[in-house]
Amino acid sequence: MISFKQYIIEDIYQLRNAGTRDFHISGVGGRREVHELGPAVHSIGDYDVHQVHFHDNESSHRGFGISHELAKKDTGSVEDNNHGTFVLTHRPSQKIIGVVEYDHDPSRDKEVKIQNLHGIEGEKGIRSKLYDTIADKLGYTIVSDTTQTAQGRRGWEKDIADGKNITVRYTKRNQKLGKTDIVDEIPADEVDSSKIWTTEWSWATSHLSKLAHPKTSEEYYADRVMLVRHPSKKR
């Protein structure tokens, strides 16, 4: 994985203003207010998590909240046809305080790839409330983006330190557009940090950065190495 990218995906972007009551939901073409998000899929104290999911007509997964069917596309990667948003709201004030957008590969049921994470500045625990709900309460497998910032990295390192069910995934792109083959997954606590992260990144040479597999020593391009959070192990 690549860290310290200037323009990032899995960092927490600041929402447009504190106390927002609506937010642009990808795929809707407009804004949604709290009352338009449907019933909560999970609640944590005074906070509710909602899901808006968009899918093509070939996907069996429909999400747990509001679901919309998309028109079938003949071209484009599979992730473009299935995506959605989890929204974290503060119930007493009816304000949106966090949003995480994702892509969903219909060939891998209940696996989502993080695209954007937004939050109100000063609010604590936005990432953990969303990720804990997505993985441990709803049973999704969360795949990191292929780029990370220092802040995004800290979140994943904390998950590993806290004993979350995290693996390091090694992939190779196959011939089908938008698809990847999973080569191997190793528990993250068995992989040295130096073999997960690299700071060797630039617009011109990012494709040259490589990371070695900890057991085979085979080298993978950095964007082919991702962290994956699985649902909690049953105790």
N, C-alpha and C positions, 0 to 999 in steps of 0.2 A: 504494500500500500504506500501511497505517496503522501507525505505530510507537508504542512506549511505552504499550501497553495494559496495564492493571493485571493483569488475569487473562488469561493468554496461552495460545497453542497451541504455537507453534514455539520456545519457550524450552526449556531442559532442566530438567524437573522432577526433584527428587531422589527416587530410589527409597526405599521405606519403611525400609530399613535397609541398612547397608553389608554386603556379602557375602551378599546374598540368593541363595537357590538356587531360588526359584520366583517367578512373577509372574502376575498376572491377565491373560489373553489375551482381548481383546474377541471376543465371539461364542461363546466356549466355555462361559461361565457358571461358570467356576471357575478354579483356578490350574493352571499347568503348571510342572513342574520341567524341568531341562536335559535329562534323559534322555528326556523326552516330546516334545521338539521335533523329533525326527527328524534325519537327516543334515544337516550344514552345507551351505549353498549357496555359501559362500565362506569362505576362511580367510586371516587376516593374522597371521603369526607365531604367537603363542600364543592368538590370538582367533579365534572362529568366528562366522559370521553364519548364523542360521536364519530361515526364513520359514514363517509359518502364514497361509494364505489362505482366505477365505470368499467364495463366489461364488453367484450365482443360476444357475438351470439354462439361462439364455439366453446366458451368457457363455462365450466360447470359451477365455478365458485361465484357466489353472488354477494359476498360480504355479509356483515352483520347489521349494518344500518340501512340507509337509503341506497338503493342500487339502480343504476341507469344503464340501459343497453346502448352500445355505440354502433354506428354503422360499420359494416365489415370493410376493412381496407385490403386492397390487393397488394399493396407495397408497404414498406416500412417495417421496422423491427417489431417483434412480438410485444415488447414492453409498451409500445405506443398504443396498443389496442386494449390494454387493461391497466388501469391506474385508479388512484383514489386518494383520499385525504382523511386523516384522523384529526379531529378538532377537540382541543381541551378548553372547556368553559368553566367559569366560576359561577356556580348556580345562584347564590344570593344576589349578585350584581347583574347576572345575565350578560356577562362580558366574555368575549373570546380572548384567551391569554396564550394559547399555543396551537400551532398547526404543523403537522408533518405530512408531506406528500410522498407518494410511493408509486412504483411500477410493480405490476404483478405478472409473472410469467404463467400463463394458463397450463403449461405442461408440468409445472411444479406447484401442485395444489397448496394453498396457504403459505406461500413464500412471497415476501414483499421486499423490494429493493428501495432503500431510502433515497429520496431525491432532494427534498428541501425541508428544513426545520426552522420554524419561525417562533418567536416568543416575545412577550412583553418584557421590556428591560426591568430588572429588579425582582421579577417573580422567580422563586426558587423551585427547583425540582421539576421543571417542565419536561425535560428529556426523560427523566426517570418515570414520571407518571405516564407518559405516552408509551415508552418502550416496555415498561412493566405490563401495561395493559395489553399492548399488541402481542407480546410474546407469551407472557405467563397467564393472562386471563382469557385471551382469544385464541391462543394456540398457533399464532403465526411464527414462521421462521423469518428473522430480519437479516437482510444482507446489506452490509455497508456499501456506501458508494465507493468508487475506485479512487477517489481523491479525499484527502483529509486535511483539516487545519490542526493547529495545536489544540484548539478547544475540542474539535471533534475527536481527536486522538485521546484526550484526557477522559472523555466520556466512555470510550471503549476500554481504556486501560482500567478505569474504575470498575467497570462491569467484570472484567477478568479478575481483578483483585477481590471483588465481592463474591466470587464464586459462581457467577452466572454461567449458564451453559453455552460457552463461546467456543467456536472452532475457527481455525484458519483454513480457508478454502483455496485450493490451487486449481485454476481453470485454463482451458485452451479454447480459443474460438474455432468453431467448425464452419463448414461451408454454408450452412443455412443462415441467412441474414438475421442478426439479432440473437443468435443462439450460442451458448457456450457448453462445452463438455466439462463436467466436474472430474478432475483427475484424482483428487485426494482431499480429505479433511482431517485435520489433526487438532486435538484439544489445545486451546490457546495457551494453557498453562504449561504445556510441554514444548512450546516454541519460544526461543529467545527473542526478546523484543527487537534485536538487531536484524532478525530475519522476517519481521513483519512490516517494519517501517523503513522508509528511505527519505532523505531530504534532497536527494539528487533529482531536482526537477527544474525544468525551464520550458517555456513555450516551444523552443526549438528541439530540445533533446529529451523530453519526457519519455519518449518511446525507447530510449536507450537504457533507462534505469532498470536494473534487474535485482531479484532477490532469490537466494538459494533455498531450495527445499531442505528442511533440517535433517531429513533422513537419507535422501537419495543424492543430495547436493546438486540436483538438476536445477538450472536457473530458469526463472519465470519473469516475464516482464512485470513490472510493479503493478500495472493495472489488471493483472491476472491473479493477484493475491488479495483476497478480501476476508474481512472478519464476518462471521455469521453467528448470530444469537438465536439459539434454539429455545423452545419452551422449556420451562423449568423441569428438571428431572424429578420424577415421582420419588418421594422419600418413603 
